[in-house]
């Protein structure tokens, strides 16, 4: 039997956007597909509780990031901040990921939580 993956919680609609839905039917996150770097690359904007928490190179990774934030939000501490590694937002490109910061931070084990 195949293992469950957070992407199974993603419900598409409208085109290019996904809602992450929990077992009770409540939305806990959003993913939006975006073209970046003058339209040459595709990134997935990940949002949890209305705040951008990062960018991903695949829908699978985007769903993992949101689901991990959702799970951490139910325990001690806080969910990740948008300033964590892999989620830095460059002001000069209007919310698109800063490639210099995003490099290498594609796996959940490389993320860090900002406990302000």
N, C-alpha and C positions, 0 to 999 in steps of 0.2 A: 504494500500500500504506500502511495506517495505521501510525503510529509506535507503538513499545512504550511503555507507561506503567507506573509502579510498581503501580498498582491491579491490574494483571494478576497480580501476585504474591500478592494477597490471597485467602485461602481462608476462606469464612464458616463459622462454626459454633463453638459453639452460636449461636442467633439473637442478633443484635446485637453479635457479636464477630467479629473477623477476625484471622487469623494471616498474617504476612508470611513467605513461604517462598522460600528461594533455589533456585538451579538444581539443588542436590543434595538438595533435600527437607528442609533444616534450617530451623527457625523462627528468624527473626531479629528479629521485632517483633510487637506486638499493637496492635489498635485496638478500642476499646469505645465504643459509642454511649451517650450519657448525656443526660438531661434536666437542664437547669440553670436558674437564675433562677426558682425556684419552679415548674418544669415548663413554662415558657413558651418556652424555646429548646432546641435540640438542639446538642450539641457532640460531637466525636469525640476521645476521650482517646488520645494517642499514646504508646506505650511501646517503648523500645529497650533490650534487655538487662535487662529487668525494672524499668527506671527510667522514670518519666514524663518525657518530653522536651517535651511541649507539648499544646496543644489546637487543634483545627481546626474550621472551620465546614462542612466537607464531607469525605466519605470520600476523595475524590481528593487533597485537600490533606494529609490525615492520612497517606495512603500515601506521598506525596512526602516528607514530613518524615522518616518512618521510613527510607525508602530512602536519602535523603541522609545520614542518620546512619550507616547501614550502609556506604555507600560511603566516607565520611570515616573510618570505623573501620578501613579497610584501608590507609590512607596515613599520612603523618606527622601528628603532632598527635593530638587526641582527638576522639571523637564529641561532639555538643553536650550541654551540661548542662541540667538542668531550670530553671536560672536565666537562660537566654538569653531574649532578647526574644520575646514570644509564648508563652513557656512558663512564665511566672511563676505560682506557685501561691499562692493567697490562703489563709492559715491559718484565717481566719474562716468560710470556706464549705466546709471539709472537702474540699479538693482540687479544687474547681471553679475554672475559670480566673478570674483577676481581670480584669474587663472593662476597667478603666482601663489595664492593662498590655497586654492582648491587642489593643486597637484598633490597626489599621494594621500589625500584624505577621503578616499572613496569607500573604505571599509569601516563598518561600525566600530571595530576595535581601535581605530585610529582617531575617533572623535573624542573631544573633551567637553566636559560640562562646565559652564561658567557659573559658579556658585556665588553670585553677588548678594 
